[in-house]
């Protein structure tokens, strides 16, 4: 009897990095009610190079007070858990959503000088056993839209042109406001796999905007030769995150 596949992991498909966000106690702090301590947790499923300091994208209403997020490309090893600490402050009243790469959101509100906070995991459908084939149905029309977004990103990144490409997409959240997709591009040159890119693409139904949030690249062909098992690298555009 064939074993059924179920999605039980908050990170679905080929995203090689799991992110978690925690608000440690005491929270909120009566002595500093507009500030929040956070723990940013990264667990890679492959060896991956990332710029950890770019993993938390704050809106205008929130600023860092302090953090120990490493800057520049840092290699995180498969199977290990990395924890980073930071303190943020809400400087404008209202509700603020900040992005934690990949695929997690902090939800922070400031009303009457008091802060509340929560976490939204965009990819977290682990509490609902969903058969894998039930969440991969992306229409041809939607696939073309996502391919166009991914190709434009690759042009801006100055990626090389390939002799042949394969493009596959998977819807990885059912959020009523923001749909997320995982899209994989395999680029072949001279019939050999040259690069593999994995995109996390968001579609905001309120603003009708579709944008890239995360990009991972496996470089199989490099100046040093061909690599059967290359290290994955998270790519960000110059001047900020992929989706900003």
N, C-alpha and C positions, 0 to 999 in steps of 0.2 A: 504494500500500500504506500502510495506516494505521500510524503510528509507535507502538510500544509505550511506555507510561509506566512508568518504574521509579523506586522510591524510592532515591535515592543520597545524599540530604542528611540529616545527623543530625537536623536539625529538620524535622519533617514537617508538612504541612498549612499552616495560616495563622499559626503562631507567628511573630511579627514580629521575634524577637530570638534570636540564637544565643549560648549561654553556653559557655565552655570554662574549665577549671581546670587549672593547671599547678603542679608542685612543682619550682622551680628548684634546680640543684645549687649548693653541695654539700648533699646530703641523705642521712641526717640529719647534723646538725652535732655533731661530737664534743664541742665546748665547751658546747653547750646542747641535749642530746639529747631533751628533751621539747618543744621548740619547732620549728615548721615555717614556712618562708616559702612563701607561695602567691601566684600570679598569677591574678587574676580577669579574664577576657577577654570582652567583649561586642561582638557584631557585629550591628547592626540591619539588617533588610531593608527597613524603611520608617523615616521619621523617627518616633521614639518618645520619649515622656516617661516616665522611670523614676526611682524612688528607689533609686539604686545601693547605698546603705548598707543597704537592707533585702533585698538580693539574696543575702546569705549568712546562713543561719539556723543558729546554733550550738547544739548540745545542751548539757546541764549539765556534761559532762565536758571541754568545750573553751572557752577564752576568747580574746578578742583581746588581743595584746600591743601591737600598733600597726597602723594601716591608714590609707590615704589615700582611702577610699571617700567620695565626695561625698554630702551629705545633702540632702533636699528633692528636688523634681522637677527633673530635669536632662534636657534634650533631647539625644538622641543622633541623629546624622545617618545617613541611609541609606548603606550601603556602606563606612562607616568602621569601623576596629577600635579599640576602647578597652581599655587595659590598666590594671588597678589592682593595687597591691601591698599585702600584709598579712602580718602574722606572727601565728600562733595558737599557743597552748600547751595541751597535754593535761594537765589537772590531776587526773584520776582514771583509775586503771588500767582497762583493758578496751578493747573495740572500740566506736568511735563513728562514726555516720554523720551528716554534715551536708549540708544542702541548699544548692545553688547555683542560683539562678534564672536562666533556666528550664530545668528538666529534667536537671540534672547533680548527682551526689552525690560528696562526698569520703568516703573510707573510711579512717579513722585508728585505729590500735591502739597502746596503750601497755602494754608488758610489761617488767618488770625495768628500769624507768627508760630504756627505749629505744623510740622511736616508728617505726612503719612507716606508709606511706600509699599510697593508690591512688585512682583516679577511676572512677566508674561513670556512663556516659552512658545514661540511661533511654531516650532516643529513638534511640540510635545503632544502626541496623540497616544502615548503609551498606555493610558488608562482605558482606551477603547481598542480592543483587539480588532484590527482592520486587516483583512486579507490584502496582500501586497498588490494583487492585480486590480483591486478596487480603487487605488489611489494613483494610478499611472496613466489614466485616460486623459490625454491632452489632444485637443482637436488639431487638425491640420492647419486651420486658420490661426489658432493660438500659437502653434509651433512656429509658424512663419514669423509672427510678431516677436517671439522670444529669440529666434535665430537672428533677426534684424538687430535687436538690442545687443546681443552677444557679438555680432560681427562688427558693429560700430565701436564697441569697446575694444575689440582686438585691433582695429585700425588706429584708434587713439593710442593704444599701447605699442604700436609699430610692430606687431607680430608678423612673422613672415607669411607669405602665401604658400598654400600647400597644393600638391597635385591632386589630392582627393581628401574629402572631409566626410566624417559621419557625425550626425547631430541627433541627440536623443534628449527628451525632456520628461520630467516627472513632477507632478504637483505634490508639494510636501506640506501644505497646510490648508485647512478649510476655514481660516479666519474670515468672517463676513466682511471685514473692512479691508484687509490686505491679503491677497493671495501670494504665496511663495512658490517658486519653481526651482527645481534643481536641473540644470542643463549641462550636458557633457558634450564637448567637441573633441573628436579625435582627428588629428591632422597627419596625413601620410605624405611623405616625399620619397620618390623612387620605390614605391610599394612598401616602405618601411615606416613604422610608427615613429613620428618625429616629436610631437607634443600631444599632451592631453590637458585640456582645460576643464575645470568644473566651475560653473557659475551658480550663485544663488541670486535669483532675480525676483524682485518684488513688483507687484501690480497693485497700486493704491486705487481703490474703487471710488473714493471721494474726489480725489484730484485728477483721476484718469491718467496718472503718470506711471510709467514702467521704468524701473531703474535697476542697475546692478548693485548688489550689496556686498558680495564676496566673490573673489576669484582665486582659484587654486590652479597651479600649473605643475605638471610633471614633465620635465624636459628629458626626453629619451636620447636625443642626439645633441651633443654639445661639442665644443672644440676639443675636449679630451677624449671623445669617442662616443660609442653607443652604450647606453645604460639599460640593462634589463629591469632594474629596480631603482629608479631615480628617487631622490629625496623630493618631497612635495614642497612647494613654496607658495605661500599666500602673497598675492600681488595687490598692491595699492597704487593708485595713480598719483602722480606728483601733486603735492599740495593738499593731500587729504585722502579721505576714504573713497572707495569705489563709487558709492552711491550719492555722494554729496555734490 
